[in-house]
């Protein structure tokens, strides 16, 4: 990931977090869990595939 890619991720992350924070608790928890899974897959190189 180069500097431009990191900036794109940062630019997308903040609005997404704000959107999640505005949701009811149950929906927010599910959205955070989904985001966690997505970020973990990116950090692990996308080599982890789980059945949902």
mmCIF entry with sequence, helices, sheets and N, C-alpha, C, O atoms, coordinates in Angstrom:
data_MODEL
# 
_entry.id   MODEL 
# 
_entity.id                         1 
_entity.type                       polymer 
_entity.pdbx_number_of_molecules   1 
# 
_entity_poly.entity_id                      1 
_entity_poly.type                           'polypeptide(L)' 
_entity_poly.nstd_linkage                   no 
_entity_poly.nstd_monomer                   no 
_entity_poly.pdbx_seq_one_letter_code       
;(UNK)(UNK)(UNK)(UNK)(UNK)(UNK)(UNK)(UNK)(UNK)(UNK)(UNK)(UNK)(UNK)(UNK)(UNK)(UNK)
(UNK)(UNK)(UNK)(UNK)(UNK)(UNK)(UNK)(UNK)(UNK)(UNK)(UNK)(UNK)(UNK)(UNK)(UNK)(UNK)
(UNK)(UNK)(UNK)(UNK)(UNK)(UNK)(UNK)(UNK)(UNK)(UNK)(UNK)(UNK)(UNK)(UNK)(UNK)(UNK)
(UNK)(UNK)(UNK)(UNK)
;
_entity_poly.pdbx_seq_one_letter_code_can   XXXXXXXXXXXXXXXXXXXXXXXXXXXXXXXXXXXXXXXXXXXXXXXXXXXX 
_entity_poly.pdbx_strand_id                 A 
# 
loop_
_entity_poly_seq.entity_id 
_entity_poly_seq.num 
_entity_poly_seq.mon_id 
_entity_poly_seq.hetero 
1 1  UNK n 
1 2  UNK n 
1 3  UNK n 
1 4  UNK n 
1 5  UNK n 
1 6  UNK n 
1 7  UNK n 
1 8  UNK n 
1 9  UNK n 
1 10 UNK n 
1 11 UNK n 
1 12 UNK n 
1 13 UNK n 
1 14 UNK n 
1 15 UNK n 
1 16 UNK n 
1 17 UNK n 
1 18 UNK n 
1 19 UNK n 
1 20 UNK n 
1 21 UNK n 
1 22 UNK n 
1 23 UNK n 
1 24 UNK n 
1 25 UNK n 
1 26 UNK n 
1 27 UNK n 
1 28 UNK n 
1 29 UNK n 
1 30 UNK n 
1 31 UNK n 
1 32 UNK n 
1 33 UNK n 
1 34 UNK n 
1 35 UNK n 
1 36 UNK n 
1 37 UNK n 
1 38 UNK n 
1 39 UNK n 
1 40 UNK n 
1 41 UNK n 
1 42 UNK n 
1 43 UNK n 
1 44 UNK n 
1 45 UNK n 
1 46 UNK n 
1 47 UNK n 
1 48 UNK n 
1 49 UNK n 
1 50 UNK n 
1 51 UNK n 
1 52 UNK n 
# 
_struct_asym.id          A 
_struct_asym.entity_id   1 
# 
loop_
_struct_conf.conf_type_id 
_struct_conf.id 
_struct_conf.pdbx_PDB_helix_id 
_struct_conf.beg_label_comp_id 
_struct_conf.beg_label_asym_id 
_struct_conf.beg_label_seq_id 
_struct_conf.pdbx_beg_PDB_ins_code 
_struct_conf.end_label_comp_id 
_struct_conf.end_label_asym_id 
_struct_conf.end_label_seq_id 
_struct_conf.pdbx_end_PDB_ins_code 
_struct_conf.beg_auth_comp_id 
_struct_conf.beg_auth_asym_id 
_struct_conf.beg_auth_seq_id 
_struct_conf.end_auth_comp_id 
_struct_conf.end_auth_asym_id 
_struct_conf.end_auth_seq_id 
_struct_conf.pdbx_PDB_helix_class 
_struct_conf.details 
_struct_conf.pdbx_PDB_helix_length 
HELX_P HELX_P1 AA1 UNK A 3  ? UNK A 21 ? UNK A 3  UNK A 21 1 ? 19 
HELX_P HELX_P2 AA2 UNK A 25 ? UNK A 43 ? UNK A 25 UNK A 43 1 ? 19 
# 
_struct_conf_type.id          HELX_P 
_struct_conf_type.criteria    ? 
_struct_conf_type.reference   ? 
# 
loop_
_atom_site.group_PDB 
_atom_site.id 
_atom_site.type_symbol 
_atom_site.label_atom_id 
_atom_site.label_alt_id 
_atom_site.label_comp_id 
_atom_site.label_asym_id 
_atom_site.label_entity_id 
_atom_site.label_seq_id 
_atom_site.pdbx_PDB_ins_code 
_atom_site.Cartn_x 
_atom_site.Cartn_y 
_atom_site.Cartn_z 
_atom_site.occupancy 
_atom_site.B_iso_or_equiv 
_atom_site.pdbx_formal_charge 
_atom_site.auth_seq_id 
_atom_site.auth_comp_id 
_atom_site.auth_asym_id 
_atom_site.auth_atom_id 
_atom_site.pdbx_PDB_model_num 
ATOM 1   N N  . UNK A 1 1  ? 0.855   -1.166  0.000  1.00 0.00 ? 1  UNK A N  1 
ATOM 2   C CA . UNK A 1 1  ? 0.000   0.000   0.000  1.00 0.00 ? 1  UNK A CA 1 
ATOM 3   C C  . UNK A 1 1  ? 0.899   1.227   0.000  1.00 0.00 ? 1  UNK A C  1 
ATOM 4   O O  . UNK A 1 1  ? 1.743   1.395   0.880  1.00 0.00 ? 1  UNK A O  1 
ATOM 5   N N  . UNK A 1 2  ? 0.708   2.071   -0.989 1.00 0.00 ? 2  UNK A N  1 
ATOM 6   C CA . UNK A 1 2  ? 1.512   3.281   -1.031 1.00 0.00 ? 2  UNK A CA 1 
ATOM 7   C C  . UNK A 1 2  ? 0.788   4.417   -0.314 1.00 0.00 ? 2  UNK A C  1 
ATOM 8   O O  . UNK A 1 2  ? -0.312  4.225   0.206  1.00 0.00 ? 2  UNK A O  1 
ATOM 9   N N  . UNK A 1 3  ? 1.396   5.587   -0.286 1.00 0.00 ? 3  UNK A N  1 
ATOM 10  C CA . UNK A 1 3  ? 0.844   6.732   0.420  1.00 0.00 ? 3  UNK A CA 1 
ATOM 11  C C  . UNK A 1 3  ? -0.524  7.150   -0.083 1.00 0.00 ? 3  UNK A C  1 
ATOM 12  O O  . UNK A 1 3  ? -1.394  7.518   0.707  1.00 0.00 ? 3  UNK A O  1 
ATOM 13  N N  . UNK A 1 4  ? -0.721  7.096   -1.401 1.00 0.00 ? 4  UNK A N  1 
ATOM 14  C CA . UNK A 1 4  ? -2.019  7.467   -1.974 1.00 0.00 ? 4  UNK A CA 1 
ATOM 15  C C  . UNK A 1 4  ? -3.108  6.478   -1.563 1.00 0.00 ? 4  UNK A C  1 
ATOM 16  O O  . UNK A 1 4  ? -4.234  6.876   -1.267 1.00 0.00 ? 4  UNK A O  1 
ATOM 17  N N  . UNK A 1 5  ? -2.767  5.187   -1.548 1.00 0.00 ? 5  UNK A N  1 
ATOM 18  C CA . UNK A 1 5  ? -3.736  4.172   -1.141 1.00 0.00 ? 5  UNK A CA 1 
ATOM 19  C C  . UNK A 1 5  ? -4.144  4.373   0.312  1.00 0.00 ? 5  UNK A C  1 
ATOM 20  O O  . UNK A 1 5  ? -5.322  4.261   0.652  1.00 0.00 ? 5  UNK A O  1 
ATOM 21  N N  . UNK A 1 6  ? -3.171  4.669   1.165  1.00 0.00 ? 6  UNK A N  1 
ATOM 22  C CA . UNK A 1 6  ? -3.462  4.890   2.580  1.00 0.00 ? 6  UNK A CA 1 
ATOM 23  C C  . UNK A 1 6  ? -4.379  6.087   2.746  1.00 0.00 ? 6  UNK A C  1 
ATOM 24  O O  . UNK A 1 6  ? -5.309  6.045   3.552  1.00 0.00 ? 6  UNK A O  1 
ATOM 25  N N  . UNK A 1 7  ? -4.135  7.146   2.003  1.00 0.00 ? 7  UNK A N  1 
ATOM 26  C CA . UNK A 1 7  ? -4.984  8.330   2.093  1.00 0.00 ? 7  UNK A CA 1 
ATOM 27  C C  . UNK A 1 7  ? -6.404  8.009   1.644  1.00 0.00 ? 7  UNK A C  1 
ATOM 28  O O  . UNK A 1 7  ? -7.366  8.481   2.250  1.00 0.00 ? 7  UNK A O  1 
ATOM 29  N N  . UNK A 1 8  ? -6.546  7.207   0.580  1.00 0.00 ? 8  UNK A N  1 
ATOM 30  C CA . UNK A 1 8  ? -7.876  6.813   0.110  1.00 0.00 ? 8  UNK A CA 1 
ATOM 31  C C  . UNK A 1 8  ? -8.619  6.019   1.186  1.00 0.00 ? 8  UNK A C  1 
ATOM 32  O O  . UNK A 1 8  ? -9.810  6.234   1.410  1.00 0.00 ? 8  UNK A O  1 
ATOM 33  N N  . UNK A 1 9  ? -7.916  5.109   1.844  1.00 0.00 ? 9  UNK A N  1 
ATOM 34  C CA . UNK A 1 9  ? -8.519  4.311   2.909  1.00 0.00 ? 9  UNK A CA 1 
ATOM 35  C C  . UNK A 1 9  ? -8.927  5.216   4.062  1.00 0.00 ? 9  UNK A C  1 
ATOM 36  O O  . UNK A 1 9  ? -10.033 5.090   4.588  1.00 0.00 ? 9  UNK A O  1 
ATOM 37  N N  . UNK A 1 10 ? -8.039  6.131   4.460  1.00 0.00 ? 10 UNK A N  1 
ATOM 38  C CA . UNK A 1 10 ? -8.352  7.064   5.539  1.00 0.00 ? 10 UNK A CA 1 
ATOM 39  C C  . UNK A 1 10 ? -9.558  7.923   5.181  1.00 0.00 ? 10 UNK A C  1 
ATOM 40  O O  . UNK A 1 10 ? -10.432 8.146   6.019  1.00 0.00 ? 10 UNK A O  1 
ATOM 41  N N  . UNK A 1 11 ? -9.611  8.404   3.944  1.00 0.00 ? 11 UNK A N  1 
ATOM 42  C CA . UNK A 1 11 ? -10.716 9.252   3.506  1.00 0.00 ? 11 UNK A CA 1 
ATOM 43  C C  . UNK A 1 11 ? -12.039 8.495   3.504  1.00 0.00 ? 11 UNK A C  1 
ATOM 44  O O  . UNK A 1 11 ? -13.089 9.092   3.745  1.00 0.00 ? 11 UNK A O  1 
ATOM 45  N N  . UNK A 1 12 ? -12.008 7.208   3.241  1.00 0.00 ? 12 UNK A N  1 
ATOM 46  C CA . UNK A 1 12 ? -13.226 6.404   3.221  1.00 0.00 ? 12 UNK A CA 1 
ATOM 47  C C  . UNK A 1 12 ? -13.624 5.936   4.621  1.00 0.00 ? 12 UNK A C  1 
ATOM 48  O O  . UNK A 1 12 ? -14.810 5.744   4.893  1.00 0.00 ? 12 UNK A O  1 
ATOM 49  N N  . UNK A 1 13 ? -12.665 5.754   5.494  1.00 0.00 ? 13 UNK A N  1 
ATOM 50  C CA . UNK A 1 13 ? -12.934 5.197   6.814  1.00 0.00 ? 13 UNK A CA 1 
ATOM 51  C C  . UNK A 1 13 ? -13.724 6.155   7.701  1.00 0.00 ? 13 UNK A C  1 
ATOM 52  O O  . UNK A 1 13 ? -14.693 5.743   8.338  1.00 0.00 ? 13 UNK A O  1 
ATOM 53  N N  . UNK A 1 14 ? -13.332 7.400   7.752  1.00 0.00 ? 14 UNK A N  1 
ATOM 54  C CA . UNK A 1 14 ? -13.970 8.356   8.662  1.00 0.00 ? 14 UNK A CA 1 
ATOM 55  C C  . UNK A 1 14 ? -15.462 8.530   8.353  1.00 0.00 ? 14 UNK A C  1 
ATOM 56  O O  . UNK A 1 14 ? -16.275 8.447   9.273  1.00 0.00 ? 14 UNK A O  1 
ATOM 57  N N  . UNK A 1 15 ? -15.851 8.768   7.100  1.00 0.00 ? 15 UNK A N  1 
ATOM 58  C CA . UNK A 1 15 ? -17.294 8.880   6.833  1.00 0.00 ? 15 UNK A CA 1 
ATOM 59  C C  . UNK A 1 15 ? -18.055 7.588   7.151  1.00 0.00 ? 15 UNK A C  1 
ATOM 60  O O  . UNK A 1 15 ? -19.197 7.628   7.608  1.00 0.00 ? 15 UNK A O  1 
ATOM 61  N N  . UNK A 1 16 ? -17.417 6.461   6.905  1.00 0.00 ? 16 UNK A N  1 
ATOM 62  C CA . UNK A 1 16 ? -18.069 5.180   7.205  1.00 0.00 ? 16 UNK A CA 1 
ATOM 63  C C  . UNK A 1 16 ? -18.283 5.022   8.710  1.00 0.00 ? 16 UNK A C  1 
ATOM 64  O O  . UNK A 1 16 ? -19.338 4.560   9.145  1.00 0.00 ? 16 UNK A O  1 
ATOM 65  N N  . UNK A 1 17 ? -17.283 5.406   9.501  1.00 0.00 ? 17 UNK A N  1 
ATOM 66  C CA . UNK A 1 17 ? -17.431 5.335   10.954 1.00 0.00 ? 17 UNK A CA 1 
ATOM 67  C C  . UNK A 1 17 ? -18.533 6.266   11.443 1.00 0.00 ? 17 UNK A C  1 
ATOM 68  O O  . UNK A 1 17 ? -19.305 5.902   12.330 1.00 0.00 ? 17 UNK A O  1 
ATOM 69  N N  . UNK A 1 18 ? -18.611 7.456   10.875 1.00 0.00 ? 18 UNK A N  1 
ATOM 70  C CA . UNK A 1 18 ? -19.666 8.399   11.263 1.00 0.00 ? 18 UNK A CA 1 
ATOM 71  C C  . UNK A 1 18 ? -21.040 7.837   10.928 1.00 0.00 ? 18 UNK A C  1 
ATOM 72  O O  . UNK A 1 18 ? -21.977 7.980   11.713 1.00 0.00 ? 18 UNK A O  1 
ATOM 73  N N  . UNK A 1 19 ? -21.167 7.204   9.773  1.00 0.00 ? 19 UNK A N  1 
ATOM 74  C CA . UNK A 1 19 ? -22.431 6.593   9.375  1.00 0.00 ? 19 UNK A CA 1 
ATOM 75  C C  . UNK A 1 19 ? -22.821 5.477   10.346 1.00 0.00 ? 19 UNK A C  1 
ATOM 76  O O  . UNK A 1 19 ? -23.981 5.366   10.740 1.00 0.00 ? 19 UNK A O  1 
ATOM 77  N N  . UNK A 1 20 ? -21.859 4.668   10.721 1.00 0.00 ? 20 UNK A N  1 
ATOM 78  C CA . UNK A 1 20 ? -22.121 3.576   11.668 1.00 0.00 ? 20 UNK A CA 1 
ATOM 79  C C  . UNK A 1 20 ? -22.551 4.135   13.017 1.00 0.00 ? 20 UNK A C  1 
ATOM 80  O O  . UNK A 1 20 ? -23.487 3.618   13.628 1.00 0.00 ? 20 UNK A O  1 
ATOM 81  N N  . UNK A 1 21 ? -21.891 5.170   13.485 1.00 0.00 ? 21 UNK A N  1 
ATOM 82  C CA . UNK A 1 21 ? -22.205 5.752   14.792 1.00 0.00 ? 21 UNK A CA 1 
ATOM 83  C C  . UNK A 1 21 ? -23.628 6.295   14.866 1.00 0.00 ? 21 UNK A C  1 
ATOM 84  O O  . UNK A 1 21 ? -24.193 6.379   15.957 1.00 0.00 ? 21 UNK A O  1 
ATOM 85  N N  . UNK A 1 22 ? -24.210 6.661   13.748 1.00 0.00 ? 22 UNK A N  1 
ATOM 86  C CA . UNK A 1 22 ? -25.566 7.213   13.721 1.00 0.00 ? 22 UNK A CA 1 
ATOM 87  C C  . UNK A 1 22 ? -26.647 6.135   13.724 1.00 0.00 ? 22 UNK A C  1 
ATOM 88  O O  . UNK A 1 22 ? -27.835 6.458   13.761 1.00 0.00 ? 22 UNK A O  1 
ATOM 89  N N  . UNK A 1 23 ? -26.259 4.874   13.688 1.00 0.00 ? 23 UNK A N  1 
ATOM 90  C CA . UNK A 1 23 ? -27.220 3.774   13.626 1.00 0.00 ? 23 UNK A CA 1 
ATOM 91  C C  . UNK A 1 23 ? -27.603 3.311   15.028 1.00 0.00 ? 23 UNK A C  1 
ATOM 92  O O  . UNK A 1 23 ? -26.874 3.566   15.987 1.00 0.00 ? 23 UNK A O  1 
ATOM 93  N N  . UNK A 1 24 ? -28.754 2.625   15.153 1.00 0.00 ? 24 UNK A N  1 
ATOM 94  C CA . UNK A 1 24 ? -29.135 2.031   16.442 1.00 0.00 ? 24 UNK A CA 1 
ATOM 95  C C  . UNK A 1 24 ? -28.085 1.003   16.888 1.00 0.00 ? 24 UNK A C  1 
ATOM 96  O O  . UNK A 1 24 ? -27.334 0.474   16.069 1.00 0.00 ? 24 UNK A O  1 
ATOM 97  N N  . UNK A 1 25 ? -28.049 0.737   18.167 1.00 0.00 ? 25 UNK A N  1 
ATOM 98  C CA . UNK A 1 25 ? -26.998 -0.100  18.751 1.00 0.00 ? 25 UNK A CA 1 
ATOM 99  C C  . UNK A 1 25 ? -26.844 -1.458  18.068 1.00 0.00 ? 25 UNK A C  1 
ATOM 100 O O  . UNK A 1 25 ? -25.726 -1.840  17.721 1.00 0.00 ? 25 UNK A O  1 
ATOM 101 N N  . UNK A 1 26 ? -27.921 -2.185  17.870 1.00 0.00 ? 26 UNK A N  1 
ATOM 102 C CA . UNK A 1 26 ? -27.813 -3.525  17.273 1.00 0.00 ? 26 UNK A CA 1 
ATOM 103 C C  . UNK A 1 26 ? -27.243 -3.454  15.860 1.00 0.00 ? 26 UNK A C  1 
ATOM 104 O O  . UNK A 1 26 ? -26.394 -4.264  15.486 1.00 0.00 ? 26 UNK A O  1 
ATOM 105 N N  . UNK A 1 27 ? -27.705 -2.499  15.087 1.00 0.00 ? 27 UNK A N  1 
ATOM 106 C CA . UNK A 1 27 ? -27.212 -2.327  13.724 1.00 0.00 ? 27 UNK A CA 1 
ATOM 107 C C  . UNK A 1 27 ? -25.759 -1.883  13.742 1.00 0.00 ? 27 UNK A C  1 
ATOM 108 O O  . UNK A 1 27 ? -24.952 -2.323  12.923 1.00 0.00 ? 27 UNK A O  1 
ATOM 109 N N  . UNK A 1 28 ? -25.439 -1.016  14.674 1.00 0.00 ? 28 UNK A N  1 
ATOM 110 C CA . UNK A 1 28 ? -24.073 -0.506  14.809 1.00 0.00 ? 28 UNK A CA 1 
ATOM 111 C C  . UNK A 1 28 ? -23.113 -1.642  15.140 1.00 0.00 ? 28 UNK A C  1 
ATOM 112 O O  . UNK A 1 28 ? -22.025 -1.722  14.571 1.00 0.00 ? 28 UNK A O  1 
ATOM 113 N N  . UNK A 1 29 ? -23.507 -2.513  16.047 1.00 0.00 ? 29 UNK A N  1 
ATOM 114 C CA . UNK A 1 29 ? -22.647 -3.642  16.422 1.00 0.00 ? 29 UNK A CA 1 
ATOM 115 C C  . UNK A 1 29 ? -22.382 -4.541  15.220 1.00 0.00 ? 29 UNK A C  1 
ATOM 116 O O  . UNK A 1 29 ? -21.253 -4.981  15.003 1.00 0.00 ? 29 UNK A O  1 
ATOM 117 N N  . UNK A 1 30 ? -23.418 -4.810  14.447 1.00 0.00 ? 30 UNK A N  1 
ATOM 118 C CA . UNK A 1 30 ? -23.263 -5.647  13.253 1.00 0.00 ? 30 UNK A CA 1 
ATOM 119 C C  . UNK A 1 30 ? -22.351 -4.968  12.226 1.00 0.00 ? 30 UNK A C  1 
ATOM 120 O O  . UNK A 1 30 ? -21.517 -5.624  11.602 1.00 0.00 ? 30 UNK A O  1 
ATOM 121 N N  . UNK A 1 31 ? -22.512 -3.662  12.057 1.00 0.00 ? 31 UNK A N  1 
ATOM 122 C CA . UNK A 1 31 ? -21.687 -2.923  11.090 1.00 0.00 ? 31 UNK A CA 1 
ATOM 123 C C  . UNK A 1 31 ? -20.222 -2.909  11.523 1.00 0.00 ? 31 UNK A C  1 
ATOM 124 O O  . UNK A 1 31 ? -19.325 -3.053  10.692 1.00 0.00 ? 31 UNK A O  1 
ATOM 125 N N  . UNK A 1 32 ? -19.980 -2.734  12.828 1.00 0.00 ? 32 UNK A N  1 
ATOM 126 C CA . UNK A 1 32 ? -18.596 -2.769  13.313 1.00 0.00 ? 32 UNK A CA 1 
ATOM 127 C C  . UNK A 1 32 ? -17.985 -4.157  13.131 1.00 0.00 ? 32 UNK A C  1 
ATOM 128 O O  . UNK A 1 32 ? -16.809 -4.272  12.785 1.00 0.00 ? 32 UNK A O  1 
ATOM 129 N N  . UNK A 1 33 ? -18.755 -5.191  13.356 1.00 0.00 ? 33 UNK A N  1 
ATOM 130 C CA . UNK A 1 33 ? -18.251 -6.555  13.164 1.00 0.00 ? 33 UNK A CA 1 
ATOM 131 C C  . UNK A 1 33 ? -17.881 -6.783  11.701 1.00 0.00 ? 33 UNK A C  1 
ATOM 132 O O  . UNK A 1 33 ? -16.852 -7.390  11.405 1.00 0.00 ? 33 UNK A O  1 
ATOM 133 N N  . UNK A 1 34 ? -18.718 -6.299  10.792 1.00 0.00 ? 34 UNK A N  1 
ATOM 134 C CA . UNK A 1 34 ? -18.425 -6.435  9.367  1.00 0.00 ? 34 UNK A CA 1 
ATOM 135 C C  . UNK A 1 34 ? -17.163 -5.656  9.004  1.00 0.00 ? 34 UNK A C  1 
ATOM 136 O O  . UNK A 1 34 ? -16.316 -6.149  8.260  1.00 0.00 ? 34 UNK A O  1 
ATOM 137 N N  . UNK A 1 35 ? -17.042 -4.438  9.532  1.00 0.00 ? 35 UNK A N  1 
ATOM 138 C CA . UNK A 1 35 ? -15.861 -3.630  9.247  1.00 0.00 ? 35 UNK A CA 1 
ATOM 139 C C  . UNK A 1 35 ? -14.607 -4.314  9.797  1.00 0.00 ? 35 UNK A C  1 
ATOM 140 O O  . UNK A 1 35 ? -13.559 -4.314  9.150  1.00 0.00 ? 35 UNK A O  1 
ATOM 141 N N  . UNK A 1 36 ? -14.719 -4.889  10.980 1.00 0.00 ? 36 UNK A N  1 
ATOM 142 C CA . UNK A 1 36 ? -13.592 -5.600  11.581 1.00 0.00 ? 36 UNK A CA 1 
ATOM 143 C C  . UNK A 1 36 ? -13.128 -6.731  10.669 1.00 0.00 ? 36 UNK A C  1 
ATOM 144 O O  . UNK A 1 36 ? -11.933 -6.890  10.418 1.00 0.00 ? 36 UNK A O  1 
ATOM 145 N N  . UNK A 1 37 ? -14.085 -7.514  10.177 1.00 0.00 ? 37 UNK A N  1 
ATOM 146 C CA . UNK A 1 37 ? -13.741 -8.628  9.290  1.00 0.00 ? 37 UNK A CA 1 
ATOM 147 C C  . UNK A 1 37 ? -13.065 -8.134  8.012  1.00 0.00 ? 37 UNK A C  1 
ATOM 148 O O  . UNK A 1 37 ? -12.087 -8.725  7.555  1.00 0.00 ? 37 UNK A O  1 
ATOM 149 N N  . UNK A 1 38 ? -13.587 -7.057  7.443  1.00 0.00 ? 38 UNK A N  1 
ATOM 150 C CA . UNK A 1 38 ? -12.996 -6.503  6.218  1.00 0.00 ? 38 UNK A CA 1 
ATOM 151 C C  . UNK A 1 38 ? -11.572 -6.009  6.462  1.00 0.00 ? 38 UNK A C  1 
ATOM 152 O O  . UNK A 1 38 ? -10.672 -6.282  5.668  1.00 0.00 ? 38 UNK A O  1 
ATOM 153 N N  . UNK A 1 39 ? -11.372 -5.286  7.556  1.00 0.00 ? 39 UNK A N  1 
ATOM 154 C CA . UNK A 1 39 ? -10.037 -4.766  7.858  1.00 0.00 ? 39 UNK A CA 1 
ATOM 155 C C  . UNK A 1 39 ? -9.059  -5.899  8.151  1.00 0.00 ? 39 UNK A C  1 
ATOM 156 O O  . UNK A 1 39 ? -7.900  -5.842  7.739  1.00 0.00 ? 39 UNK A O  1 
ATOM 157 N N  . UNK A 1 40 ? -9.522  -6.930  8.864  1.00 0.00 ? 40 UNK A N  1 
ATOM 158 C CA . UNK A 1 40 ? -8.654  -8.072  9.151  1.00 0.00 ? 40 UNK A CA 1 
ATOM 159 C C  . UNK A 1 40 ? -8.222  -8.749  7.855  1.00 0.00 ? 40 UNK A C  1 
ATOM 160 O O  . UNK A 1 40 ? -7.056  -9.110  7.697  1.00 0.00 ? 40 UNK A O  1 
ATOM 161 N N  . UNK A 1 41 ? -9.165  -8.921  6.928  1.00 0.00 ? 41 UNK A N  1 
ATOM 162 C CA . UNK A 1 41 ? -8.832  -9.542  5.646  1.00 0.00 ? 41 UNK A CA 1 
ATOM 163 C C  . UNK A 1 41 ? -7.788  -8.729  4.897  1.00 0.00 ? 41 UNK A C  1 
ATOM 164 O O  . UNK A 1 41 ? -6.878  -9.294  4.290  1.00 0.00 ? 41 UNK A O  1 
ATOM 165 N N  . UNK A 1 42 ? -7.913  -7.412  4.936  1.00 0.00 ? 42 UNK A N  1 
ATOM 166 C CA . UNK A 1 42 ? -6.929  -6.548  4.273  1.00 0.00 ? 42 UNK A CA 1 
ATOM 167 C C  . UNK A 1 42 ? -5.568  -6.693  4.946  1.00 0.00 ? 42 UNK A C  1 
ATOM 168 O O  . UNK A 1 42 ? -4.548  -6.841  4.273  1.00 0.00 ? 42 UNK A O  1 
ATOM 169 N N  . UNK A 1 43 ? -5.558  -6.650  6.276  1.00 0.00 ? 43 UNK A N  1 
ATOM 170 C CA . UNK A 1 43 ? -4.290  -6.734  7.006  1.00 0.00 ? 43 UNK A CA 1 
ATOM 171 C C  . UNK A 1 43 ? -3.620  -8.092  6.840  1.00 0.00 ? 43 UNK A C  1 
ATOM 172 O O  . UNK A 1 43 ? -2.393  -8.189  6.847  1.00 0.00 ? 43 UNK A O  1 
ATOM 173 N N  . UNK A 1 44 ? -4.421  -9.130  6.692  1.00 0.00 ? 44 UNK A N  1 
ATOM 174 C CA . UNK A 1 44 ? -3.865  -10.469 6.517  1.00 0.00 ? 44 UNK A CA 1 
ATOM 175 C C  . UNK A 1 44 ? -3.641  -10.797 5.048  1.00 0.00 ? 44 UNK A C  1 
ATOM 176 O O  . UNK A 1 44 ? -3.360  -11.945 4.703  1.00 0.00 ? 44 UNK A O  1 
ATOM 177 N N  . UNK A 1 45 ? -3.761  -9.818  4.202  1.00 0.00 ? 45 UNK A N  1 
ATOM 178 C CA . UNK A 1 45 ? -3.489  -10.014 2.784  1.00 0.00 ? 45 UNK A CA 1 
ATOM 179 C C  . UNK A 1 45 ? -4.638  -10.634 2.016  1.00 0.00 ? 45 UNK A C  1 
ATOM 180 O O  . UNK A 1 45 ? -4.458  -11.093 0.889  1.00 0.00 ? 45 UNK A O  1 
ATOM 181 N N  . UNK A 1 46 ? -5.818  -10.652 2.618  1.00 0.00 ? 46 UNK A N  1 
ATOM 182 C CA . UNK A 1 46 ? -6.969  -11.202 1.929  1.00 0.00 ? 46 UNK A CA 1 
ATOM 183 C C  . UNK A 1 46 ? -6.922  -12.707 1.788  1.00 0.00 ? 46 UNK A C  1 
ATOM 184 O O  . UNK A 1 46 ? -7.708  -13.281 1.035  1.00 0.00 ? 46 UNK A O  1 
ATOM 185 N N  . UNK A 1 47 ? -6.009  -13.364 2.504  1.00 0.00 ? 47 UNK A N  1 
ATOM 186 C CA . UNK A 1 47 ? -5.871  -14.809 2.359  1.00 0.00 ? 47 UNK A CA 1 
ATOM 187 C C  . UNK A 1 47 ? -6.775  -15.591 3.305  1.00 0.00 ? 47 UNK A C  1 
ATOM 188 O O  . UNK A 1 47 ? -6.766  -16.822 3.287  1.00 0.00 ? 47 UNK A O  1 
ATOM 189 N N  . UNK A 1 48 ? -7.543  -14.908 4.117  1.00 0.00 ? 48 UNK A N  1 
ATOM 190 C CA . UNK A 1 48 ? -8.447  -15.572 5.039  1.00 0.00 ? 48 UNK A CA 1 
ATOM 191 C C  . UNK A 1 48 ? -9.862  -15.447 4.492  1.00 0.00 ? 48 UNK A C  1 
ATOM 192 O O  . UNK A 1 48 ? -10.394 -14.347 4.346  1.00 0.00 ? 48 UNK A O  1 
ATOM 193 N N  . UNK A 1 49 ? -10.457 -16.588 4.195  1.00 0.00 ? 49 UNK A N  1 
ATOM 194 C CA . UNK A 1 49 ? -11.830 -16.597 3.705  1.00 0.00 ? 49 UNK A CA 1 
ATOM 195 C C  . UNK A 1 49 ? -12.645 -17.445 4.662  1.00 0.00 ? 49 UNK A C  1 
ATOM 196 O O  . UNK A 1 49 ? -12.351 -18.621 4.880  1.00 0.00 ? 49 UNK A O  1 
ATOM 197 N N  . UNK A 1 50 ? -13.670 -16.835 5.228  1.00 0.00 ? 50 UNK A N  1 
ATOM 198 C CA . UNK A 1 50 ? -14.506 -17.543 6.184  1.00 0.00 ? 50 UNK A CA 1 
ATOM 199 C C  . UNK A 1 50 ? -15.910 -17.655 5.636  1.00 0.00 ? 50 UNK A C  1 
ATOM 200 O O  . UNK A 1 50 ? -16.348 -16.829 4.835  1.00 0.00 ? 50 UNK A O  1 
ATOM 201 N N  . UNK A 1 51 ? -16.602 -18.671 6.071  1.00 0.00 ? 51 UNK A N  1 
ATOM 202 C CA . UNK A 1 51 ? -18.019 -18.804 5.729  1.00 0.00 ? 51 UNK A CA 1 
ATOM 203 C C  . UNK A 1 51 ? -18.809 -18.024 6.755  1.00 0.00 ? 51 UNK A C  1 
ATOM 204 O O  . UNK A 1 51 ? -18.627 -18.212 7.958  1.00 0.00 ? 51 UNK A O  1 
ATOM 205 N N  . UNK A 1 52 ? -19.685 -17.150 6.290  1.00 0.00 ? 52 UNK A N  1 
ATOM 206 C CA . UNK A 1 52 ? -20.462 -16.311 7.211  1.00 0.00 ? 52 UNK A CA 1 
ATOM 207 C C  . UNK A 1 52 ? -21.649 -17.043 7.770  1.00 0.00 ? 52 UNK A C  1 
ATOM 208 O O  . UNK A 1 52 ? -22.406 -16.479 8.560  1.00 0.00 ? 52 UNK A O  1 
# 
